[in-house]
Amino acid sequence: MTAAGSGRPARKPARVRPYSLTGGRTRSGHVLLVETFVAALESPDGRLDPAPNGLNARMLPEIRAIIELCGRMRSVAEVSAMLKIPLGVVRVLLSDLADQGKIRVYGTGRGPGQPDRALLERVLSGLRRL
């Protein structure tokens, strides 16, 4: 394929590596398993508040998409699959949003230790169907 009228090969648009969204970080401050539920917090007027003080224009589109998607409670795995963002990146971004008070992280209903095997198998089955 050539660029229109130039005879040179057309360049593909530059694609930013997903991990650049996290500043190269791969660890999060919160324990976010694939089955951990998260939900966006509402502002006092009942609307989802992705960025207070008019900062919404400077917010990364991926962050806005996560907040919109989490208007309803979702699992970490769902957020990753639905937005097509790698799981590790989603974990870091969700952890950042939790630290900023934009989302709430809910436990899985289990105490410390290994997650329920049946739940993990259901999550894995759902991911394979996607």
C-alpha positions in Angstrom: 0.0 0.0 0.0 1.4 3.4 -0.9 0.5 6.9 0.4 -1.7 8.8 -1.9 0.3 10.3 -4.8 3.7 10.0 -3.1 4.8 6.5 -4.2 6.0 5.8 -0.6 4.6 3.1 1.5 1.7 4.3 3.8 2.7 4.5 7.4 0.5 2.8 10.0 -0.7 5.2 12.7 1.5 5.1 15.8 0.1 2.9 18.5 0.9 3.6 22.1 1.9 0.6 24.2 -0.8 -0.1 26.8 1.7 0.0 29.6 2.5 3.6 28.8 -1.0 4.4 30.3 0.4 3.3 33.7 3.7 5.1 33.3 5.4 1.7 33.1 4.0 0.6 36.5 2.9 -3.0 36.7 1.9 -3.2 40.4 -1.1 -1.6 42.0 -1.7 -0.5 45.6 -4.9 -2.5 45.9 -5.4 -6.3 45.7 -7.4 -6.6 42.5 -8.2 -10.2 41.6 -10.0 -11.0 38.3 -13.2 -11.5 40.3 -12.9 -8.4 42.4 -15.8 -6.0 41.9 -15.5 -2.3 41.3 -18.0 0.5 40.8 -17.7 4.2 40.0 -18.7 6.6 42.8 -21.4 9.2 42.2 -21.1 12.9 42.9 -23.5 14.4 45.4 -25.9 15.3 42.6 -26.2 11.6 41.6 -24.1 11.8 38.5 -20.9 9.9 37.9 -18.1 12.3 38.5 -15.1 11.3 36.3 -13.2 14.5 36.9 -14.0 17.2 39.4 -13.1 20.9 38.8 -13.5 20.6 35.0 -10.5 18.4 34.5 -12.5 16.0 32.3 -11.0 17.4 29.1 -7.5 16.4 30.2 -8.5 12.9 31.4 -7.3 10.0 29.3 -10.0 8.5 27.2 -9.3 5.1 28.8 -9.9 6.5 32.2 -13.2 8.0 31.1 -14.2 4.7 29.6 -13.4 2.8 32.8 -15.5 5.3 34.9 -18.4 5.1 32.4 -18.3 1.3 32.3 -18.1 1.1 36.1 -21.3 3.1 36.4 -22.6 -0.4 37.1 -20.7 -2.8 39.3 -18.2 -4.8 37.2 -15.5 -7.3 37.9 -11.9 -6.4 37.0 -12.0 -9.1 34.3 -15.1 -7.6 32.7 -13.5 -4.1 32.6 -10.4 -5.6 30.9 -12.3 -7.6 28.4 -14.9 -5.0 27.5 -12.4 -2.3 27.0 -9.8 -4.6 25.4 -7.1 -3.3 27.8 -4.6 -5.9 29.2 -5.6 -7.1 32.7 -2.4 -5.8 34.3 -3.0 -2.3 33.0 -6.6 -2.3 34.1 -5.5 -3.3 37.6 -3.1 -0.4 37.9 -5.6 2.1 36.4 -8.4 0.9 38.7 -6.1 1.1 41.7 -5.2 4.7 40.8 -8.9 5.5 40.5 -9.6 4.0 43.9 -6.8 6.1 45.4 -8.4 9.2 43.9 -11.8 8.3 45.3 -13.4 7.8 41.8 -14.3 4.1 42.2 -14.9 1.8 45.1 -13.3 -1.6 45.3 -15.5 -4.3 46.7 -14.3 -7.5 48.2 -15.0 -10.9 46.8 -16.9 -12.0 49.9 -14.2 -14.4 50.9 -11.7 -14.2 53.6 -8.0 -14.2 53.1 -6.6 -17.1 51.2 -7.4 -18.7 47.9 -10.4 -17.5 45.9 -13.2 -20.0 45.3 -12.3 -22.4 42.5 -15.8 -22.6 41.1 -15.9 -18.8 40.8 -12.6 -18.7 39.0 -13.8 -21.4 36.6 -16.9 -19.3 35.8 -14.8 -16.2 35.2 -12.5 -18.1 33.0 -15.4 -19.7 31.1 -16.9 -16.2 30.6 -13.6 -14.8 29.3 -13.3 -17.6 26.8 -16.7 -16.8 25.5 -15.7 -13.2 24.8 
